[in-house]
Amino acid sequence: MSESPAVLEFTGTAQDVVTSVHTAGPVRQVRLPNGVPVWLVTRHTEVREALSDPRLSNHDRNDWFDQGALSPQVRSAMNTSMLRLDPPDHTRLRKLIAKAFVPRRIEALRPRVGQLTGDLLDRMAAGSAEVDVITGYASPLPIQVICELLGVAVEDRANYREWADAFAAGLGAPVFPVQAVTDFVEHLQGLIARRRAEPDDALLSALIAARDQADRLTEDELISTAFLFIVAGHETTTNLIGNGLYLLLRNPELADRIRAHPEELPRAIEEFLRYESPVTGASLRTATEAMNLFGAEVAAGDLVMMSLHAANRDGTAFPDADGFQPGRERNPHLSFGYGIHFCMGAPLARLEAQVAIGEFLARFPQARLAVDADAVEWRPGLLTRGLAALPVRLAG
């Protein structure tokens, strides 16, 4: 990539970058904290178009996040999911995985999600009057759900949560968590070996058995798919629940309205997804050829990142884009992506958010923020946006 004096250093949260580039045109050069230069696409129309551009490959260059620090074996094992592949391999994997990840399996989880939610709420109610809703609620619920769905043993779930958090925080960071990711992959390898020998009725065993005629998932594809489900199923849903509760609790009248009219919660969740996007950027693509990308001359091999957060705050796509409007009727947000890589887990994330947020509001009608709304701390992150903590007083 040819350098320019206008290259923006990415040093903080996704929101910091969006604020800096929103008026600078649809494409801007930025440098990640680990020094890797990328082209950042920021406007809704252009982001959606770029997400469907076959010249931008998900597969061609996949070492930007660790810059070669991982062993080739570990990188292949954690980076060969359908998210990192182009057609026809992407098409083949998505078709195979869809057979095990059908909507009826997701909807059948609703009672269990409700039970897990109730258990966590009981623990919070029995504890102190002030709690951190992230560590006590928004984070443990999604990891329990995705681990149960996959068939991960209870005693291993705390490790999976730590590994997933480390990976998400390490993307594009100056120091990548090599040991945590290596441990994550090795544990998944062992789990798959056990489930192959002793299958159960969980999703991982279904993925092992999934086939289309003589075509199965390879070992790396299995590991990468499990890796993707755990990271995406935990990190992004944690952020959706946490960000949503934060937006409601900083607007007590809105929280009271949702309590009185729970049928309005699904539409409010779509605005949570838009306004404080839990996934701020799509997985990075690589230009497979020299191209003019919305006025920017991009060389073959250059990295391109689509900012979902910036697209969701684009005033040409959303009236009052920087305003929080939970009743927004037209809401074509891009928080689950667009095109062939649209998030397969979107129905599960929405289900968990509906149950978790709705049950929290019902259980704690007097809950209020324990700190000033502007004093909450957002975790630094390249592709995700979530709170480090959400202190809440449960009773008035």
BELZI-V104496 format. One record per residue. N is the residue number from 0. SS is DSSP state (@ for helix, = for strand, . for the rest). PHI is phi in whole degrees, -180 to 180 (none if undefined). PSI is psi in whole degrees, 0 to 359 (* if undefined). Layout:
# BELZI-V104496
n = (N & N)
ss = (SS & SS)
phi = (PHI & PHI)
psi = (PSI & PSI)
This chain:
# BELZI-V104496
n = (0 & 1 & 2 & 3 & 4 & 5 & 6 & 7 & 8 & 9 & 10 & 11 & 12 & 13 & 14 & 15 & 16 & 17 & 18 & 19 & 20 & 21 & 22 & 23 & 24 & 25 & 26 & 27 & 28 & 29 & 30 & 31 & 32 & 33 & 34 & 35 & 36 & 37 & 38 & 39 & 40 & 41 & 42 & 43 & 44 & 45 & 46 & 47 & 48 & 49 & 50 & 51 & 52 & 53 & 54 & 55 & 56 & 57 & 58 & 59 & 60 & 61 & 62 & 63 & 64 & 65 & 66 & 67 & 68 & 69 & 70 & 71 & 72 & 73 & 74 & 75 & 76 & 77 & 78 & 79 & 80 & 81 & 82 & 83 & 84 & 85 & 86 & 87 & 88 & 89 & 90 & 91 & 92 & 93 & 94 & 95 & 96 & 97 & 98 & 99 & 100 & 101 & 102 & 103 & 104 & 105 & 106 & 107 & 108 & 109 & 110 & 111 & 112 & 113 & 114 & 115 & 116 & 117 & 118 & 119 & 120 & 121 & 122 & 123 & 124 & 125 & 126 & 127 & 128 & 129 & 130 & 131 & 132 & 133 & 134 & 135 & 136 & 137 & 138 & 139 & 140 & 141 & 142 & 143 & 144 & 145 & 146 & 147 & 148 & 149 & 150 & 151 & 152 & 153 & 154 & 155 & 156 & 157 & 158 & 159 & 160 & 161 & 162 & 163 & 164 & 165 & 166 & 167 & 168 & 169 & 170 & 171 & 172 & 173 & 174 & 175 & 176 & 177 & 178 & 179 & 180 & 181 & 182 & 183 & 184 & 185 & 186 & 187 & 188 & 189 & 190 & 191 & 192 & 193 & 194 & 195 & 196 & 197 & 198 & 199 & 200 & 201 & 202 & 203 & 204 & 205 & 206 & 207 & 208 & 209 & 210 & 211 & 212 & 213 & 214 & 215 & 216 & 217 & 218 & 219 & 220 & 221 & 222 & 223 & 224 & 225 & 226 & 227 & 228 & 229 & 230 & 231 & 232 & 233 & 234 & 235 & 236 & 237 & 238 & 239 & 240 & 241 & 242 & 243 & 244 & 245 & 246 & 247 & 248 & 249 & 250 & 251 & 252 & 253 & 254 & 255 & 256 & 257 & 258 & 259 & 260 & 261 & 262 & 263 & 264 & 265 & 266 & 267 & 268 & 269 & 270 & 271 & 272 & 273 & 274 & 275 & 276 & 277 & 278 & 279 & 280 & 281 & 282 & 283 & 284 & 285 & 286 & 287 & 288 & 289 & 290 & 291 & 292 & 293 & 294 & 295 & 296 & 297 & 298 & 299 & 300 & 301 & 302 & 303 & 304 & 305 & 306 & 307 & 308 & 309 & 310 & 311 & 312 & 313 & 314 & 315 & 316 & 317 & 318 & 319 & 320 & 321 & 322 & 323 & 324 & 325 & 326 & 327 & 328 & 329 & 330 & 331 & 332 & 333 & 334 & 335 & 336 & 337 & 338 & 339 & 340 & 341 & 342 & 343 & 344 & 345 & 346 & 347 & 348 & 349 & 350 & 351 & 352 & 353 & 354 & 355 & 356 & 357 & 358 & 359 & 360 & 361 & 362 & 363 & 364 & 365 & 366 & 367 & 368 & 369 & 370 & 371 & 372 & 373 & 374 & 375 & 376 & 377 & 378 & 379 & 380 & 381 & 382 & 383 & 384 & 385 & 386 & 387 & 388 & 389 & 390 & 391 & 392 & 393 & 394 & 395)
ss = (. & . & . & . & . & . & . & = & = & . & . & . & . & @ & @ & @ & @ & @ & @ & @ & @ & . & . & . & . & . & = & = & = & = & = & . & . & . & . & . & = & = & = & = & = & . & . & @ & @ & @ & @ & @ & @ & @ & @ & . & . & . & . & = & = & . & . & . & . & . & . & . & . & . & . & . & . & . & . & @ & @ & @ & @ & @ & @ & @ & . & . & . & @ & @ & @ & . & . & . & . & @ & @ & @ & @ & @ & @ & @ & @ & @ & @ & @ & @ & . & . & @ & @ & @ & @ & @ & . & . & @ & @ & @ & @ & @ & @ & @ & @ & @ & @ & @ & @ & @ & @ & @ & @ & @ & . & . & . & = & = & = & @ & @ & @ & @ & @ & @ & @ & @ & @ & @ & @ & @ & @ & @ & @ & @ & @ & @ & . & . & . & @ & @ & @ & @ & @ & @ & @ & @ & @ & @ & @ & @ & @ & @ & @ & @ & @ & . & . & . & . & . & . & . & @ & @ & @ & @ & @ & @ & @ & @ & @ & @ & @ & @ & @ & @ & @ & @ & @ & @ & @ & @ & . & . & . & . & . & @ & @ & @ & @ & @ & @ & @ & . & = & = & . & . & = & = & . & . & @ & @ & @ & @ & @ & @ & @ & @ & @ & @ & @ & @ & @ & @ & @ & @ & @ & @ & @ & @ & @ & @ & @ & @ & @ & @ & @ & @ & @ & @ & @ & . & . & @ & @ & @ & @ & @ & @ & @ & @ & @ & . & @ & @ & @ & @ & @ & @ & @ & @ & @ & @ & @ & @ & @ & @ & . & . & . & = & . & = & . & . & . & = & = & = & . & . & . & = & = & = & . & . & = & = & = & . & . & . & . & = & = & = & = & = & @ & @ & @ & @ & @ & . & . & . & . & . & . & . & . & . & . & . & . & . & . & . & . & . & . & . & . & . & . & . & . & . & . & @ & @ & @ & . & . & . & . & @ & @ & @ & @ & @ & @ & @ & @ & @ & @ & @ & @ & @ & @ & @ & @ & @ & @ & . & . & . & . & = & = & . & . & . & @ & @ & @ & . & . & = & . & . & . & . & . & = & . & . & = & . & . & . & = & = & = & . & . & .)
phi = (none & -74 & -81 & -141 & -61 & -89 & -61 & -95 & -82 & -85 & -121 & -130 & -88 & -59 & -64 & -61 & -69 & -59 & -60 & -78 & -111 & -60 & -104 & -98 & 104 & -75 & -135 & -145 & -75 & -135 & -118 & -70 & -58 & -86 & 93 & -77 & -85 & -141 & -95 & -108 & -98 & -124 & -104 & -57 & -61 & -70 & -62 & -62 & -66 & -65 & -64 & -109 & -82 & -67 & -77 & -103 & -93 & -81 & -110 & -63 & -136 & -129 & -115 & -64 & -78 & -119 & 50 & 85 & -72 & -76 & -68 & -57 & -67 & -69 & -62 & -65 & -70 & -104 & -133 & -124 & -80 & -63 & -65 & -105 & -120 & -105 & -60 & -88 & -63 & -60 & -60 & -63 & -65 & -63 & -65 & -66 & -69 & -60 & -66 & -97 & -113 & -83 & -57 & -64 & -66 & -70 & -63 & -66 & -80 & -55 & -61 & -69 & -61 & -63 & -67 & -63 & -60 & -61 & -62 & -67 & -65 & -61 & -64 & -66 & -65 & -85 & -97 & -75 & -72 & -117 & -133 & -97 & -68 & -70 & -73 & -93 & -147 & -65 & -85 & -67 & -64 & -63 & -69 & -65 & -65 & -69 & -70 & -64 & -62 & -82 & 98 & -86 & -63 & -55 & -69 & -97 & -71 & -63 & -64 & -62 & -64 & -65 & -65 & -64 & -63 & -64 & -63 & -62 & -71 & -86 & -63 & 76 & -77 & -58 & -123 & -88 & -77 & -59 & -66 & -62 & -68 & -63 & -62 & -57 & -64 & -64 & -68 & -64 & -59 & -66 & -64 & -64 & -62 & -68 & -72 & -68 & -78 & -134 & -66 & -124 & -99 & -88 & -64 & -62 & -64 & -66 & -66 & -61 & -86 & -61 & -156 & -128 & 59 & -98 & -100 & -115 & -71 & -72 & -61 & -63 & -66 & -63 & -63 & -64 & -67 & -62 & -58 & -62 & -61 & -70 & -65 & -70 & -70 & -95 & -62 & -71 & -72 & -55 & -66 & -62 & -66 & -64 & -64 & -64 & -65 & -61 & -65 & -72 & -73 & -83 & -128 & -54 & -65 & -68 & -59 & -65 & -67 & -65 & -60 & -77 & -132 & -62 & -67 & -87 & -63 & -56 & -68 & -63 & -62 & -63 & -75 & -59 & -61 & -77 & -74 & -125 & -56 & -67 & -113 & -91 & -144 & -73 & -56 & -65 & -108 & -118 & -69 & -87 & -155 & -64 & -154 & -93 & -105 & 54 & 99 & -98 & -87 & -103 & -88 & -58 & 95 & -68 & -91 & -131 & -120 & -96 & -85 & -65 & -64 & -66 & -61 & -72 & -110 & -82 & -66 & -77 & -106 & -134 & -59 & 50 & -61 & -91 & -100 & -89 & -127 & -64 & -98 & -54 & -81 & -100 & -142 & -82 & -65 & -113 & -66 & -102 & 86 & -162 & 83 & -68 & -99 & -54 & -60 & -68 & -88 & -56 & -62 & -68 & -61 & -64 & -61 & -62 & -65 & -60 & -69 & -65 & -71 & -62 & -70 & -63 & -62 & -69 & -74 & -123 & -67 & -103 & -61 & -141 & -60 & -93 & -134 & -61 & -58 & -86 & -96 & -67 & -106 & -94 & -72 & -60 & -172 & -82 & -116 & -132 & -137 & -154 & -82 & -71 & -159 & -136 & -70 & -135 & -90 & -77 & -126 & 56)
psi = (129 & 130 & 160 & 146 & 343 & 6 & 131 & 131 & 124 & 105 & 351 & 225 & 170 & 324 & 324 & 317 & 318 & 316 & 325 & 330 & 355 & 329 & 11 & 13 & 174 & 342 & 138 & 140 & 134 & 159 & 126 & 163 & 334 & 7 & 355 & 128 & 142 & 161 & 130 & 121 & 130 & 349 & 150 & 307 & 316 & 321 & 314 & 319 & 317 & 324 & 341 & 6 & 115 & 347 & 348 & 106 & 140 & 347 & 334 & 320 & 114 & 26 & 13 & 328 & 331 & 352 & 44 & 5 & 327 & 153 & 151 & 326 & 315 & 319 & 318 & 321 & 332 & 0 & 33 & 28 & 174 & 337 & 332 & 11 & 155 & 164 & 147 & 349 & 319 & 315 & 317 & 313 & 316 & 322 & 317 & 316 & 325 & 332 & 331 & 342 & 53 & 156 & 324 & 328 & 322 & 311 & 328 & 345 & 347 & 312 & 321 & 321 & 320 & 321 & 315 & 319 & 314 & 320 & 316 & 320 & 322 & 317 & 318 & 319 & 329 & 353 & 212 & 165 & 340 & 130 & 160 & 109 & 337 & 304 & 332 & 349 & 298 & 328 & 312 & 331 & 306 & 324 & 325 & 318 & 310 & 326 & 321 & 319 & 320 & 333 & 33 & 133 & 148 & 318 & 345 & 352 & 327 & 320 & 317 & 321 & 315 & 317 & 318 & 317 & 318 & 318 & 311 & 319 & 334 & 349 & 118 & 2 & 159 & 326 & 119 & 140 & 74 & 313 & 318 & 316 & 321 & 315 & 319 & 308 & 316 & 323 & 321 & 322 & 315 & 320 & 317 & 321 & 320 & 319 & 332 & 322 & 325 & 78 & 151 & 196 & 17 & 174 & 322 & 318 & 324 & 323 & 320 & 323 & 344 & 136 & 157 & 102 & 243 & 10 & 119 & 169 & 139 & 171 & 315 & 322 & 322 & 311 & 315 & 323 & 315 & 318 & 312 & 314 & 320 & 313 & 309 & 320 & 337 & 299 & 311 & 323 & 324 & 314 & 320 & 314 & 312 & 313 & 321 & 315 & 322 & 314 & 325 & 317 & 337 & 355 & 74 & 325 & 323 & 318 & 317 & 324 & 318 & 323 & 317 & 332 & 71 & 342 & 345 & 352 & 316 & 319 & 322 & 322 & 323 & 326 & 326 & 315 & 322 & 310 & 318 & 74 & 120 & 333 & 114 & 339 & 143 & 160 & 141 & 142 & 162 & 130 & 124 & 352 & 161 & 137 & 154 & 111 & 93 & 42 & 347 & 135 & 105 & 130 & 155 & 133 & 347 & 149 & 142 & 131 & 131 & 120 & 102 & 324 & 315 & 319 & 322 & 346 & 20 & 119 & 341 & 344 & 336 & 118 & 138 & 55 & 329 & 7 & 142 & 112 & 90 & 344 & 13 & 123 & 313 & 116 & 74 & 52 & 161 & 24 & 338 & 14 & 197 & 149 & 208 & 341 & 16 & 137 & 120 & 336 & 6 & 316 & 323 & 317 & 316 & 318 & 312 & 319 & 318 & 313 & 310 & 313 & 317 & 316 & 324 & 313 & 320 & 322 & 324 & 76 & 342 & 9 & 136 & 155 & 140 & 357 & 166 & 140 & 328 & 358 & 356 & 151 & 127 & 137 & 134 & 142 & 146 & 315 & 357 & 157 & 115 & 164 & 141 & 327 & 155 & 86 & 127 & 135 & 122 & 337 & 95 & *)
